[in-house]
């Protein structure tokens, strides 16, 4: 292995199964529960009550979020990766990091001024996750997806990383990861 391997890539947000799965968990589950509660409270009477307005507002929020992501981020996630002797670092590319910092700062500020500590906390958490590092010795589980050029890494409970490779470097990155983590992983297998 050379001293350091670094690359940047653009991943379509709404076409990548790993990003969509994460969005489904982060957005789908809470909104799904909210919709279920609204339907239970209305006893299934959607069109003859105010329930339709609540459901329309949820739908409008999801649509506006989609439009916002398409306008601000161009519908793409812009990660960069560094593989070295210590482990793997996942960072957000400079242009997207700047946009993220502005949006997160607005979220923190608006959250603090409105007294919504959840929003402020979400902004702070998002700001702190612009760069993630995972040391080789902490990696416990690896899943390879050569078809999609993605390698999923898991360390401790909060240590997860999706390594998005280019078609040119996937084989090399996979070989490096296999050589570095074979001794400490419980599952080191290809994706189905």
DADAVEN-V920888 format. One record per pair of residues at least 12 apart in sequence whose ideal C-beta (glycine too) atoms are under 10 Angstrom apart, sorted by the first residue. I is the first residue (numbers start at 1). GAP is how many residues later the second one is. D is the distance in whole Angstrom. If there is no record, write none. Layout:
<<I | GAP | D> <I | GAP | D>>
//
This chain:
<<1 | 82 | 8> <1 | 83 | 8> <1 | 84 | 7> <1 | 171 | 9> <1 | 174 | 9> <1 | 175 | 6> <1 | 178 | 8> <1 | 179 | 8> <2 | 81 | 9> <2 | 82 | 9> <2 | 83 | 10> <2 | 170 | 10> <2 | 174 | 10> <3 | 81 | 7> <3 | 82 | 7> <4 | 78 | 6> <4 | 79 | 7> <4 | 80 | 5> <4 | 81 | 8> <4 | 82 | 10> <4 | 85 | 10> <5 | 76 | 8> <5 | 77 | 7> <5 | 78 | 4> <5 | 79 | 7> <5 | 83 | 10> <5 | 164 | 7> <5 | 167 | 7> <5 | 168 | 7> <5 | 171 | 7> <6 | 74 | 7> <6 | 75 | 7> <6 | 76 | 5> <6 | 77 | 8> <6 | 78 | 9> <6 | 83 | 9> <6 | 85 | 10> <7 | 72 | 9> <7 | 73 | 7> <7 | 74 | 6> <7 | 75 | 9> <7 | 76 | 9> <7 | 157 | 9> <7 | 158 | 8> <7 | 159 | 6> <7 | 161 | 9> <7 | 162 | 6> <7 | 166 | 9> <8 | 70 | 7> <8 | 71 | 7> <8 | 72 | 4> <8 | 73 | 8> <8 | 83 | 9> <8 | 84 | 10> <8 | 85 | 5> <8 | 86 | 9> <8 | 156 | 10> <8 | 158 | 9> <9 | 67 | 10> <9 | 68 | 9> <9 | 69 | 8> <9 | 70 | 6> <9 | 71 | 8> <9 | 72 | 8> <9 | 84 | 9> <9 | 140 | 9> <9 | 154 | 10> <9 | 155 | 5> <9 | 156 | 7> <9 | 157 | 6> <9 | 160 | 9> <10 | 63 | 10> <10 | 64 | 8> <10 | 65 | 10> <10 | 66 | 5> <10 | 67 | 7> <10 | 68 | 6> <10 | 69 | 9> <10 | 83 | 8> <10 | 86 | 9> <10 | 154 | 9> <11 | 64 | 10> <11 | 65 | 6> <11 | 66 | 5> <11 | 67 | 8> <11 | 68 | 7> <11 | 137 | 10> <11 | 138 | 10> <11 | 139 | 9> <11 | 151 | 9> <11 | 153 | 5> <12 | 62 | 9> <12 | 63 | 6> <12 | 64 | 6> <12 | 65 | 8> <13 | 53 | 9> <13 | 56 | 6> <13 | 57 | 9> <13 | 60 | 7> <13 | 61 | 9> <13 | 62 | 5> <13 | 63 | 6> <13 | 64 | 5> <14 | 52 | 8> <14 | 55 | 8> <14 | 56 | 8> <14 | 61 | 6> <14 | 62 | 10> <15 | 60 | 8> <15 | 61 | 10> <16 | 60 | 10> <16 | 61 | 8> <16 | 132 | 8> <16 | 134 | 8> <16 | 146 | 9> <16 | 148 | 8> <17 | 128 | 9> <17 | 131 | 7> <17 | 133 | 9> <18 | 127 | 8> <18 | 130 | 8> <18 | 132 | 6> <18 | 134 | 7> <18 | 144 | 5> <18 | 146 | 8> <19 | 58 | 6> <19 | 131 | 10> <19 | 143 | 8> <19 | 145 | 9> <21 | 141 | 10> <22 | 138 | 9> <22 | 140 | 8> <23 | 42 | 10> <23 | 46 | 10> <27 | 34 | 10> <27 | 35 | 8> <27 | 38 | 8> <28 | 34 | 10> <31 | 27 | 6> <31 | 28 | 10> <31 | 30 | 8> <31 | 31 | 7> <34 | 20 | 9> <34 | 21 | 10> <34 | 24 | 7> <35 | 16 | 10> <35 | 19 | 9> <35 | 20 | 7> <35 | 23 | 6> <35 | 24 | 10> <37 | 17 | 10> <38 | 12 | 10> <38 | 13 | 6> <38 | 14 | 10> <38 | 16 | 5> <38 | 17 | 7> <38 | 20 | 8> <39 | 12 | 7> <39 | 15 | 10> <39 | 16 | 8> <41 | 13 | 9> <42 | 12 | 8> <42 | 13 | 9> <68 | 35 | 9> <72 | 24 | 9> <72 | 27 | 6> <72 | 28 | 10> <72 | 30 | 10> <72 | 31 | 8> <73 | 22 | 10> <73 | 23 | 7> <73 | 26 | 7> <73 | 27 | 9> <73 | 30 | 10> <74 | 22 | 9> <76 | 17 | 10> <76 | 20 | 8> <77 | 15 | 8> <77 | 16 | 9> <77 | 19 | 8> <77 | 85 | 10> <77 | 87 | 8> <78 | 13 | 10> <78 | 14 | 6> <78 | 15 | 4> <78 | 16 | 9> <78 | 17 | 7> <78 | 18 | 4> <78 | 19 | 8> <78 | 21 | 9> <78 | 22 | 10> <79 | 12 | 7> <79 | 13 | 6> <79 | 14 | 7> <79 | 17 | 9> <79 | 53 | 10> <79 | 82 | 10> <79 | 83 | 8> <79 | 84 | 9> <79 | 85 | 6> <80 | 12 | 7> <80 | 13 | 5> <80 | 14 | 9> <80 | 16 | 10> <80 | 17 | 9> <80 | 51 | 9> <80 | 84 | 10> <81 | 70 | 10> <81 | 80 | 9> <81 | 82 | 6> <81 | 83 | 8> <81 | 84 | 8> <81 | 88 | 9> <81 | 92 | 8> <82 | 49 | 10> <82 | 51 | 9> <83 | 53 | 10> <83 | 80 | 8> <83 | 86 | 9> <83 | 89 | 9> <83 | 90 | 6> <83 | 93 | 6> <83 | 94 | 8> <83 | 97 | 9> <84 | 52 | 10> <84 | 92 | 10> <85 | 51 | 8> <85 | 95 | 9> <86 | 47 | 8> <86 | 48 | 10> <86 | 49 | 6> <86 | 50 | 7> <86 | 51 | 9> <86 | 94 | 10> <87 | 46 | 6> <87 | 47 | 5> <87 | 48 | 4> <87 | 49 | 5> <87 | 50 | 8> <87 | 51 | 7> <87 | 52 | 8> <87 | 66 | 9> <87 | 68 | 9> <87 | 74 | 10> <87 | 93 | 8> <87 | 94 | 9> <88 | 44 | 9> <88 | 45 | 7> <88 | 46 | 5> <88 | 47 | 8> <88 | 48 | 8> <88 | 51 | 8> <88 | 63 | 9> <88 | 65 | 7> <88 | 73 | 7> <88 | 75 | 6> <88 | 85 | 9> <88 | 88 | 9> <88 | 89 | 8> <88 | 92 | 9> <88 | 93 | 10> <89 | 42 | 7> <89 | 43 | 7> <89 | 44 | 5> <89 | 45 | 8> <89 | 46 | 10> <89 | 72 | 9> <90 | 39 | 9> <90 | 40 | 10> <90 | 41 | 7> <90 | 42 | 5> <90 | 43 | 8> <90 | 44 | 8> <90 | 63 | 9> <90 | 71 | 5> <90 | 72 | 8> <90 | 73 | 7> <90 | 74 | 9> <91 | 39 | 7> <91 | 40 | 5> <91 | 41 | 8> <91 | 42 | 9> <92 | 37 | 9> <92 | 38 | 5> <92 | 39 | 7> <92 | 40 | 9> <96 | 34 | 9> <97 | 30 | 10> <97 | 33 | 5> <97 | 34 | 9> <100 | 26 | 7> <100 | 27 | 7> <100 | 29 | 9> <100 | 30 | 6> <101 | 25 | 10> <101 | 26 | 7> <101 | 29 | 8> <103 | 20 | 8> <103 | 23 | 8> <103 | 24 | 9> <104 | 18 | 9> <104 | 19 | 4> <104 | 20 | 8> <104 | 21 | 9> <104 | 22 | 5> <104 | 23 | 4> <104 | 24 | 9> <104 | 25 | 10> <104 | 26 | 9> <105 | 18 | 7> <105 | 19 | 10> <105 | 22 | 8> <106 | 13 | 10> <106 | 17 | 8> <107 | 12 | 6> <107 | 13 | 7> <107 | 14 | 10> <107 | 15 | 6> <107 | 16 | 3> <107 | 17 | 9> <107 | 19 | 7> <107 | 20 | 9> <108 | 12 | 5> <108 | 13 | 9> <108 | 14 | 9> <108 | 15 | 4> <108 | 16 | 6> <108 | 18 | 9> <108 | 19 | 7> <109 | 14 | 8> <110 | 13 | 8> <111 | 12 | 6> <111 | 13 | 9> <132 | 26 | 10> <132 | 27 | 8> <132 | 28 | 9> <132 | 29 | 6> <133 | 26 | 9> <133 | 28 | 9> <134 | 19 | 6> <134 | 20 | 9> <134 | 21 | 5> <134 | 22 | 10> <134 | 25 | 6> <134 | 26 | 8> <134 | 27 | 5> <134 | 29 | 9> <134 | 47 | 10> <135 | 20 | 8> <135 | 24 | 9> <135 | 45 | 10> <136 | 17 | 10> <136 | 19 | 10> <136 | 40 | 10> <136 | 41 | 9> <136 | 43 | 10> <136 | 44 | 5> <136 | 45 | 6> <136 | 47 | 9> <136 | 48 | 8> <137 | 18 | 9> <137 | 43 | 9> <137 | 44 | 9> <137 | 46 | 9> <137 | 47 | 6> <138 | 15 | 9> <138 | 16 | 9> <138 | 17 | 4> <138 | 18 | 7> <138 | 21 | 6> <138 | 43 | 9> <138 | 46 | 8> <139 | 14 | 5> <139 | 15 | 7> <139 | 16 | 5> <139 | 17 | 10> <139 | 20 | 8> <139 | 22 | 9> <139 | 38 | 8> <139 | 41 | 8> <139 | 42 | 5> <139 | 45 | 7> <139 | 46 | 6> <139 | 49 | 9> <140 | 13 | 9> <140 | 14 | 6> <140 | 15 | 6> <140 | 16 | 8> <140 | 19 | 8> <140 | 41 | 8> <140 | 44 | 7> <140 | 45 | 6> <140 | 46 | 6> <140 | 47 | 8> <140 | 48 | 10> <141 | 12 | 7> <141 | 13 | 4> <141 | 14 | 8> <141 | 19 | 9> <141 | 40 | 9> <141 | 43 | 10> <141 | 44 | 6> <141 | 45 | 6> <141 | 46 | 5> <141 | 47 | 8> <141 | 48 | 9> <142 | 12 | 8> <142 | 21 | 10> <142 | 32 | 9> <142 | 35 | 6> <142 | 36 | 8> <142 | 38 | 10> <142 | 39 | 6> <142 | 40 | 9> <142 | 42 | 10> <142 | 43 | 5> <142 | 44 | 9> <142 | 45 | 7> <142 | 46 | 5> <142 | 47 | 8> <142 | 48 | 10> <143 | 19 | 10> <143 | 44 | 7> <143 | 45 | 9> <143 | 46 | 7> <143 | 47 | 7> <143 | 48 | 5> <143 | 49 | 9> <144 | 19 | 10> <144 | 26 | 9> <144 | 29 | 10> <144 | 30 | 6> <144 | 33 | 8> <144 | 34 | 8> <144 | 44 | 8> <144 | 45 | 7> <144 | 46 | 5> <144 | 47 | 6> <145 | 17 | 9> <145 | 20 | 10> <145 | 25 | 9> <145 | 29 | 10> <145 | 45 | 7> <145 | 46 | 4> <145 | 47 | 9> <146 | 19 | 9> <146 | 24 | 6> <146 | 25 | 8> <146 | 28 | 7> <146 | 44 | 7> <146 | 45 | 8> <147 | 23 | 10> <147 | 43 | 9> <147 | 44 | 8> <148 | 16 | 9> <148 | 17 | 9> <148 | 22 | 9> <148 | 43 | 8> <149 | 14 | 9> <149 | 15 | 7> <149 | 16 | 4> <149 | 17 | 7> <149 | 18 | 6> <149 | 19 | 9> <149 | 20 | 9> <149 | 21 | 4> <149 | 22 | 9> <149 | 24 | 9> <149 | 25 | 9> <150 | 12 | 6> <150 | 13 | 7> <150 | 14 | 6> <150 | 15 | 7> <150 | 20 | 9> <150 | 41 | 8> <151 | 12 | 4> <151 | 13 | 9> <151 | 14 | 7> <151 | 19 | 8> <151 | 22 | 7> <151 | 23 | 6> <151 | 25 | 10> <151 | 26 | 6> <151 | 27 | 10> <151 | 40 | 9> <152 | 39 | 8> <153 | 24 | 8> <153 | 28 | 8> <153 | 32 | 9> <154 | 31 | 9> <154 | 32 | 9> <154 | 33 | 9> <155 | 26 | 10> <155 | 29 | 10> <163 | 14 | 8> <174 | 16 | 9>>
//
